[in-house]
Amino acid sequence: MRTTTRSGRMCLVAGESVIDVERASAGRFPADPLKVFEDWDAFRSWAAGREESGREAPAGPDGGPSPTPRQVFAIGLNYRDHAEEAGLAAPDSLAVFTKFATSLTGPDTRLTLPGDCVDWEAELVVVMGRRAEHVAADDAWSHVAGLSVGQDYSERAVQAAGPAPQFSLGKSFPGFAPTGPVLVTPDEFADPDDLAIECLVNGESVQKSRTSSMIFPVPELIARLSAVCPLLPGDLIFTGTPAGVGHARTPRRYLSPGDEVVTRIEGIGQLRQICVAS
């Protein structure tokens, strides 16, 4: 099953069209995606087979699949090759920060560059479908609503400023957390732990890997995070980025006005941002 949002309303994806969930369910499920995630099991049962039951409007998501999450988790250094290019040892525990909710946006946007050091980080994004608290890794996938594509845009000068690194601040300018274009439920993949991921800048492939290269795969992330704090329906987890970021290049390379960034994940789709000056 695939879902998306249009004007903040939860929709089922039906081929090239979308079905408005509130209207199709005669109000049984609300338009608010967060409220649908809170009743995800019932929604899945209702939605089974309905993707082909009707066509309401051409597909064209304008928001992320969970546009108003209560918590946004982000994981640093979760690919060994990215840790290596950063000159750091592969971690044996999670490096966790947040992207503030006002940075969230949809899949096809204009990215305003607030400075001269904006970098790209292609990421798989997990959307939670059940409350997860002290969940074992073996049971983690049953708590996931679906997967989406994300970008963890980062203003490196802001990130590095201050007496300690300001990860959350430097990664939370408006538009710095696009997600989409759809949410795809885990059962749609042959192996949800092994998906091709790629980032292109002006058509040049700058990051290319597979999510099976994560140091802490999705089930382990959920187990370790939920051991500390509950994960709530609709919450997002940005799962980390592979090697190839601009900050690690020689010379360093950052985004400029006019650049196009495309982020792809196998079986989900792509994001597209056009960079503009502040």
N, C-alpha and C positions, 0 to 999 in steps of 0.2 A: 504494500500500500504506500501511496505517496500523498503527502499533503503540502499545502502552501498557504500563504496569506495574501489577501487582496484587500486593500484599504483597511487593514487590521482585522479582517474577518477570516475565520478558518474555512478552508476549502479543500475538497478532495480533488486530486488531479486525475482526470479521465482522458487519457491519450493526449490530444492537443487542446483539451478544454478543461474547465474547472467546474465543480459543483459546490455551491454555497451550502455549507453544512447546516446552518440554522434553518434556512428555507427548506432544504431537502428533508430534514428531520422533523418538520413542522414544530420547531421550537424545543424538541426534546434535548438537543444540544445547542448551547449558545454560540454566538458569533465569536466571542472572546476566545482566542486560542488557549490562553492559560487555563481557563475554566474547562476546556475540553481535555487538556492534559491531566487535569485533576480527576477526570472520569475516564481515563484512557482505555481501560479494559472494556467497559461498556461501549465506548465509541468504536473500538476495533470490531466488536461483535456486530454492531449496527452497520458499520461501513463495509463489511465483507461482501464483495460482489457488486457493491453499488457504484464502483468506479466505471462500470460499463452500463449503468442503468439510465443514464441521461447526460445530456450536454447542455450546459447553461451559458457558457461564455468562452471565448478564446482564452487559452492559458496566457499568463503574463504576470507572474508574481511581482508585487512591488514592495514586499516586506520579507523579513526573515521568517523562518518557520515557527519560531517562538520569540515574538518581538518584544515581550514584556516579562522576561524571566525575573524571578526574585533573587537569584544568585548566578553569577557568571564566574566560573573557575577557568584558569589558564595555567598550562603546565610548561615550564621551561626545560630546555636541555633534554628532551625526551627521545631524541635520535642521537645515536652515538656519533655519527659523522658531524652533526651540528655542534655537539660538545667539543669535538676535536677541532673544528674550524674556529671555535671561540677560545681555544687554548685552555680548555678545562677538562678535568677528568669526568668520565661518565658518572652520573650521580647514583648513589645507592639508596636515596630517599627522594621523595617528590620535591621539586622546586615549584611552588605554587604562588600565583599572584591572581589578581582579578582585572578584568576590563570593566570599567564602570558602564552602567546600563545606557547612558546617554551616547556612548560610542557605537551602539548597535544600529545597523541599517540594513537595507535590502541588497539584492544580488547585483543590480546593474545601476551604478551610481557615479556621480562626479565626486572625486576625492579631493577636498581642499587641503593643500599642503601648508601646514602652519610654520614650517621652517625648512632648512636646507638639508636635513638629515633624516628624511622619512624613508623607511626601509620596508621591505615586504617579508611576510612569513606565511606561507601556505599551510593550512591546518585542517584536519578532520575535526568536525564539531559533533559532539554527542548531545542529544536532547533527552532529558529524563522523562519517563512516563509513569513512574511510580516513586513514592517516597522510599528512599534508600537509607537505612541506618544500620550500621554494623553488618553490612552485606558481605558475604563470602564471594570471592572471585568467581567460583563455579556457578553462582546464582546471579551474577551481575547483569548479564544480557537480558534477563527477564524484567529488569527494571528500566530498560532503555526504550523510549518511544521510537527513536530513529536516529539516523545520521544525516549530516548536512556538510556543506563545504563552508569554510571560513577563511578569513584573512586576519592575521594579527599585525596590522600596520603599526609601526613603531617609530617615534621621533627620537632618534638615538641621543641627540644632545640633551633633551629633557630627561630621557631615561637615565643618563649618566650624571646628571646634576645633583648637587646636594651632598650632605655628609654620608649618605648611603644611596645606592641606586634606587631610582624612582620608577620601577617597572610599571606599576599600575597607572601612574600619571602619564608617563611617556607613551603609553599604548592606548590612551582613552580620549584622544581628541575626537570631536564629532566625525562620524563616518569611518572610524578606525577599526570597526568590527563588523564588516559585512558578512552575512550568512545567507545561505540559500543554494540554488534557487528553490529547492524542495527539501522536505524531510522524507527519507526512505526508511521503511521499517527493516529491522535486521534480517527478517526472513526472505527479503528480496535478493540477498547476496549469497553466492555460493560459499563465501567465507568472509564475514564482516570484519575479520581481523587482518585481511590482506587485500588492500585496495590500492591501485595506482594513484599517485598524487603528483601534481605538476603545477608549476607557476611559470608563466611567460610574461616578459616585459617587452613590449613592442615586437611581439612575435618570436622573441628569442627565449628558449627554454633555460631558465635560471635555477630552477629546482625541479628535481625529478627523482622520485623514490617510491616506496611502497609502505603502507601503514604497518605491515608486518615487521618493519625495522624499528618500531618503537621499543624503547627500553622497558617501559611500563605500558603494556597493551591496555585497551579499554577496560576489560574486567578488573585488572589490577588497579587501575586508576580509581574506579568506582569503589573497590574494596578499601583502598587506603584513604580516600577522601571521606567515605561514609563512616570510617572508624573515628573520625574527629567531629564531623558535623553532619546532620541529615542533609541529603540531597533531595530537593523537592520537585514535584512534577513541573515540567517546563524549564528547569534549570539547564544551563549550557555548560559544557566542558570543552574548551579549546585544548586539544590534546598534544600540542607541540608541533614543531616544524623541522623538516630535514635540512641538510646542508644546502648552501647556495645563497644565503642572504647577502645583501649588498655590503653590510658593515664588515663582513669577514673577507672581502675581496681586496686585492692589491692592484691598483689603488681602490680605495673604497668607492662604492657606487650607490647613489641614492636617487630617489625619484624626482623628476622635474615636470613642470607644467607641460601638458601635451602627451605625456607617457600614458600608454595603455597597459594595464595589468590584468591578466586573465589567470584565474585559478581553477583547476579542474580536479575532480576526483571521480574515478571509475564508478559507473553505475549511479551517480548522483547528478552530475551536471557541472556547470561552471558559474563563477562570478566574473564580473567585468567592471573595472573602474577606470575612468579617464581622469587623470590628474590635472588640477587647475590651481592657479596661484591664489594665495590668500587674499 
